[in-house]
Amino acid sequence: MSVIGWVIYIIAIVAMFYFIGIKPSQKERKKQEALLASVAVGDTVLTTSGFYGVIIDMTDDTVIVEFGNNKNCRIPMQKAAIAQLEKPTMAVKSDDKK
């Protein structure tokens, strides 16, 4: 192979790594950042540990989540521990469209 062939081969390998490895993780990170920015008090969340709860208080990087029907089960945790978000208004809007 000539030098030009090797250069094209290396560029193709780097492009493949970018589009298979780096680009999807950047997209997922932006999606998670948008999710954490939209969190509000009263939202039902799923934590990374698998627990469902309701946010009752927030600061910049921490939230206090109430788990279950027991009002004494309130745990402070980092915002980054939120995996999914269920807004009460979104459920009502999706039911109206059906």
C-alpha positions in Angstrom: 0.0 0.0 0.0 1.1 3.5 -0.6 1.3 6.3 1.9 -2.0 7.7 0.7 -3.7 4.4 1.2 -2.5 4.2 4.8 -3.7 7.8 5.5 -7.1 7.0 4.1 -7.3 3.8 6.1 -6.3 5.6 9.4 -8.9 8.4 8.7 -11.6 5.8 8.1 -10.8 4.0 11.4 -10.8 7.3 13.3 -14.1 8.3 11.7 -15.6 4.9 12.6 -14.5 5.3 16.3 -16.0 8.8 16.4 -19.4 7.8 14.9 -19.7 4.5 16.9 -18.2 5.5 20.2 -18.0 9.2 20.8 -21.0 10.7 19.1 -23.7 8.5 20.8 -22.2 9.2 24.2 -22.2 13.0 23.6 -25.9 12.7 22.5 -26.8 10.8 25.7 -25.0 13.2 27.9 -26.9 16.2 26.4 -30.1 14.3 26.9 -29.3 13.7 30.6 -28.3 17.3 31.1 -31.6 18.5 29.6 -33.5 16.0 31.9 -31.8 17.4 35.0 -32.4 21.0 33.9 -36.2 20.3 33.6 -36.5 18.7 37.1 -38.9 20.6 39.4 -40.5 20.1 42.8 -43.4 17.7 42.7 -42.0 15.6 39.8 -42.0 11.8 40.1 -38.5 10.4 39.4 -36.8 7.1 39.0 -33.4 7.1 40.6 -30.3 5.2 39.3 -30.7 2.8 42.2 -34.2 1.8 40.9 -36.4 3.6 43.4 -39.4 5.8 42.5 -40.1 8.9 44.5 -41.4 12.5 44.4 -39.1 15.5 44.7 -40.1 17.7 47.6 -37.2 20.1 47.8 -34.3 21.2 45.5 -31.0 23.1 45.6 -28.5 23.5 42.8 -27.0 20.0 42.9 -29.1 18.1 45.4 -32.7 17.1 45.7 -34.7 15.7 48.6 -36.8 12.7 47.4 -39.8 11.2 49.3 -40.2 7.5 48.8 -43.5 5.6 49.2 -46.5 6.7 51.2 -44.4 7.2 54.4 -43.8 10.9 54.9 -40.8 10.2 57.0 -38.9 8.5 54.2 -37.1 11.5 52.7 -33.6 11.1 51.4 -31.3 13.8 50.1 -29.4 12.8 47.0 -27.5 14.3 44.1 -29.4 15.4 41.0 -27.2 13.2 38.9 -28.8 10.2 40.6 -32.0 10.8 38.7 -32.4 8.4 35.8 -35.9 9.2 34.5 -38.5 11.9 35.0 -42.3 11.8 34.9 -44.0 15.2 35.0 -47.6 15.1 36.1 -48.6 17.5 33.3 -47.1 15.3 30.6 -49.3 12.4 31.6 -52.4 14.5 31.3 -51.5 15.9 27.9 -50.7 12.4 26.5 -54.1 11.1 27.7 -55.9 14.0 25.9 -54.3 13.1 22.5 -55.6 9.5 22.6 
